[in-house]
Amino acid sequence: MNDETPQTPETPGGGGSAPEPGPSLEKAPSGPWPSVPQDGSPEPEPESSGGGAGAGSAPASGGDTPPEPSSRWREVFREIATGSLLVSVLSVFLAVVVGSLMILLTDETVRESAGYIGARPSDFFYAVRDAVVDAYTALFRGSIYNTNVEGFDRRIRPLTETLKYSGPLILAGLGVGLAFRAGLFNIGGRGQMLLAGAAAGWVAVTVDLPLVLHLPLAVLAGAVAGALWAGLAGFLKARTGAHEVIVTIMLNYVGFYLVFYALSRQGLLQAPGSGNPKSEAMPESAKLPKLLGEDFNLHAGFVLALVAVAFVWWLLNKSALGFRFRAVGENPEAARASGIHVGRTYTTVMLIAGALVGLAGVNQVLGTATSGVTVDLDAGIGFDAITVALLGRSRPVGILAAGLLFGALKAGGFSMAAAEGIPVEIVLVIQSLIVLFIAAPPLVRAIFRLPKGATA
Amino acid sequence: MTTLTEKTPFVPDPDAPVVTSTKGLLKTPIVFGVVTVLVALLLAFKSREGDTTFRIAADTDLFELPEITVPSTPSLATVIVLLAVCTAASTLLASRNRRTPLWLVAVFAVLAVVGFLAWAAAGEAVPMVGLLSGSIALAVPLVFGALGGVLGERAGVVNIAIDGQLLFGAFAAAMFGTIVGSPWGGLVAAMCAGALVALVLAFFAINYFVDQVIVGVVLNVLVIGLTSFLFGQVMTENPTGLNDPPHFSRIPIPLLGEIPIIGPVLFRQTILVYIMYVGVGLVAWALYRTKWGLRVRAVGEHPKAADTVGIKVNRTRYTTLIIAGLIAGIGGATYTLVSVPQFGEEMTGGAGYIALAAVIFGRWDPIRATLAALLFGFATNLSGVLSVIGSPVPSQFMLMLPYVVTIIAVAGLVGHSRAPAADGVPYRKG
């Protein structure tokens, strides 16, 4: 029964640099901070909420006494310091610091040298530096640019790996984030990806068509399967009030066993003549094309992700449907009072969200792991998508950035594990800490002694 | 926002009668009808030959009970008729604007299970004692997790981090149980670990008003990362010194343990199961019959009113969450101190989410949530037992059963259940 864990480890680490534990690590003075609207909850206002007030007030007061340059600088500093971007950057930094501490605490050389720190403190500090620098260098080499190999195309290869890992994270993150905006919590990414991957794989294996038709058909089949699986949760929520968190979690398990069943039956999805729960390899005509030639793994799934980002941005910000999503997410009562059909909105948003998450499953089956459909094709992405959506504050562009960051952590985490023997799970820790810190801006401000938010 | 609560906007008056529309009343008959048709389909599609034996005796019994052997197909047919009668009764009640009583639901469920067993195990013997006692064993962590969840939500804090509390509890129990060399040391460590996760949840949710669902999900990921990291980095290097906890053994209770069926199922278990019996009663009593429980519920229903009469809302939420964490931690200890005597990565397998489902399924009530958790344990164990004795249903569908049952139950039987009114809403004074 335990073969089924909804969370699979993946990878990430910190940003590219190797920051030492900073001096500003005092404990935050806890206390009732004034509420800040951007504390991690998806809200519809545009990103610009950070600063306007400060910039506007400076010229206004400058009627007869021109503002001193120093106060102007203070205004600028204040704007930067209170903006949500800085909080995000500092959150990443804090998480990386904590990650470094964990690496240090468990590093053998560090522990040994700490034993005789009184006798030769330099040993200890060298060990600390080596452990942290080595870890984050490996992370950088695995995710951005590898200086250990010859030739630009091989050196830049890690960056293309990062993009490859980012694609499905962005797609699934968009699905989770879109549901968030309508007030729904979609934990069913795993099930939606599995069903979508199985459907796409089935079309790819059983239908015989030229590339121009085969690939779109397979992608479409996956998106539809994901949409229906998630739409079921939305429909049940709308019609019976069944809580979507429970239903999507349960559908994860049901989907897992359903796909497992299909993969272990001849005539359904199992490769002919095989005894393993795995399908045939995907035919060439249904594979997502490689973007940079056969030497690189980067495939068109990343392009799909970029298109999806643009689509969701348009949907949320420019379409009437997106307006209804946001209205329902903000306040279902008010939305209902103003004539929006809340139940239908729930079903619709889950259908679209499921299609997006489904595309992440398609991306895996037809792009990343084309040797055949398996029950772990989701590779933990369904759950990572939640953190991606949270970090991106459920906004399409934010999700794009968060997906790229987590993709880099994933690619780098593997190389860190290979080169330094640090378990890839460190990346999970860093990922979740980032989200935790970002969700509590007052905490981050207190740790770094920054001024309070613009709304204070 | 994404709170875990299902508010019922359709009922403007909280004192309105429970039944507000006939649509809600018809859900139970509809679910009954669907289940009856499904069971009937079994008979229609694959009629099975042979007899089914229900083995209800254990060798520790005071006196021996005979095996019960019934012919498979006729028994199933009888059960289908009885199910149809239940459905008709439920429909009749609904047409008279009355709810289907809980006992009828229970009778219906037992009948459906017996019918299914009679069909699935044709020509085989069903070890009822093993089936039931195994169900209890599987349900223990779920029950503790659900109790913790109920307490937290009654105080107005949604706790998605149950899975994190179970996993961290399991880890701490394995590590400190090994170091101390006693399962009791492990149990205490597990409780502290559960409380620690609760403390972090409370810190972010109460002090910083972070959305509770978000903190819960993130804490689960954090605990998975943390325990897997420490497992890979520290535990695997020294398995005998850090991951070899002593475990609790079974303690048969003298007289009670010798009663047929009930004895081996309920009273030949480990100490943690007995703690569970006491714990369920204690939580239910404390929540409904003590001043403390009244405060907790007040804080969860209407924090402002509670504040007005002098209850410290946030302090009450903190203490309740920590107590809930201690309880959930015991559930985590069952993994490493009873089932498998060592820690493994992600060994809870998402059980905390099932416990969360039990909380909602059990309508935020400790007793009902416990029953829901037991149902999960039973469904899981049933699929295991049937795959051993060989059933005509593919094992994947058997394994799917608990989750499908939950969806049907949440959609059909629970529906618009009412969460504590302030569940998931941070309290800002002023």
Interface residues (C-beta under 8 A of the other chain):
Chain A: M1 N2 E4 T5 P6 Q7 P9 S30 G31 P32 W33 S35 D39 G40 S41 P42 M102 T106 F180 G183 L184 F185 I187 L236 R239 T240 G241 A242 H243 V245 I246 V247 I249 M250 L251 Y253 V254 Y257 L258 F260 Y261 S264 R265 G329 P332 E333 R336 F383 I386 T387 L390 I422 P423 E425 I426 V427 L428 V429 I430 Q431 S432 L433 V435 L436 A439 A440 P442 L443
Chain B: M1 T2 L4 E6 T8 P9 K27 I160 F203 F204 N207 Y208 F209 V210 D211 V213 I214 V215 V217 V218 L219 N220 V221 L222 I224 G225 L226 S228 F229 L230 F231 G232 Q233 V234 E345 E346 M347 G349 G350 Y353 L356 A357 I360 F361 T380 G384 P394 Q396 F397 L399 M400 Y403 V404 T406 I407 V410 A411 G412 V414 G415 H416 R428 K429
